[in-house]
Amino acid sequence: MNLIGSTANSLWQVIAVGLLLGAGLPALFAIGLRSMYGGALGVDEYGETTTARPTVARMAVAYSCFAVVVGVVAAGIVLIVVNGGH
């Protein structure tokens, strides 16, 4: 029974980290990109869509998302290098 509990605990940890890093980081990056979009204003005289500039708050959210993604990637690289690439 202890082996099953240990295996289930390990499996849960692998699934949680996989969801966080496998889907979470790209989702956070997408939120950052979406935050940088100010919204459509209309069409200019050349027939091209014009967009508004994002607000300062939206830019702060975007840069925060990008900083977290870059930090996690850098931490992963550091862990790989420190552990000898294994």
C-alpha positions in Angstrom: 0.0 0.0 0.0 2.9 2.4 0.7 4.3 1.7 -2.7 1.0 2.7 -4.4 0.8 5.9 -2.3 4.4 6.8 -3.1 3.9 6.2 -6.8 0.6 8.2 -6.9 2.4 11.1 -5.1 5.3 11.0 -7.6 2.8 10.8 -10.5 0.9 13.8 -9.2 4.1 15.8 -8.9 5.1 15.0 -12.5 1.6 15.9 -13.8 1.6 19.2 -11.9 5.0 20.3 -13.1 4.2 19.2 -16.6 1.0 21.3 -16.6 2.7 24.3 -15.1 5.8 24.3 -17.3 4.3 22.6 -20.4 1.1 24.6 -20.7 1.4 27.3 -18.1 4.5 29.2 -19.5 3.2 29.4 -23.0 -0.2 30.5 -21.6 1.5 33.2 -19.6 3.5 34.3 -22.6 0.2 34.5 -24.6 -1.4 36.6 -21.9 1.6 39.0 -22.1 1.2 39.3 -25.9 -2.6 39.8 -25.5 -1.9 42.5 -23.0 0.3 44.4 -25.4 -2.6 44.7 -27.9 -4.4 48.0 -27.4 -7.5 47.1 -29.4 -8.8 47.9 -32.9 -9.7 51.4 -33.7 -11.0 51.1 -37.3 -9.7 51.4 -40.8 -7.5 54.1 -42.1 -7.7 55.8 -45.5 -5.6 53.0 -47.1 -7.9 50.3 -45.9 -5.6 49.0 -43.2 -6.8 48.2 -39.7 -5.5 50.6 -37.0 -4.9 49.8 -33.4 -4.8 51.8 -30.2 -1.7 52.0 -28.1 -2.0 49.8 -24.9 -2.3 51.5 -21.6 0.5 51.7 -19.1 -1.2 49.1 -16.9 -1.5 46.7 -19.8 2.1 47.2 -20.7 3.1 46.5 -17.0 1.1 43.3 -17.1 2.8 42.3 -20.4 6.3 43.0 -19.1 5.6 41.2 -15.9 4.4 38.1 -17.8 7.5 38.2 -20.0 9.8 38.6 -16.9 8.3 35.5 -15.2 8.7 33.4 -18.4 12.3 34.6 -18.9 13.1 34.0 -15.2 11.8 30.4 -15.3 13.7 29.6 -18.5 16.9 31.1 -17.0 16.4 29.1 -13.8 15.9 26.0 -15.8 19.2 26.6 -17.7 21.0 27.3 -14.4 19.7 24.0 -12.9 20.8 22.1 -16.0 24.3 23.6 -15.9 24.7 23.2 -12.1 23.7 19.5 -12.3 26.1 18.8 -15.0 23.6 18.6 -17.8 22.0 15.4 -16.6 
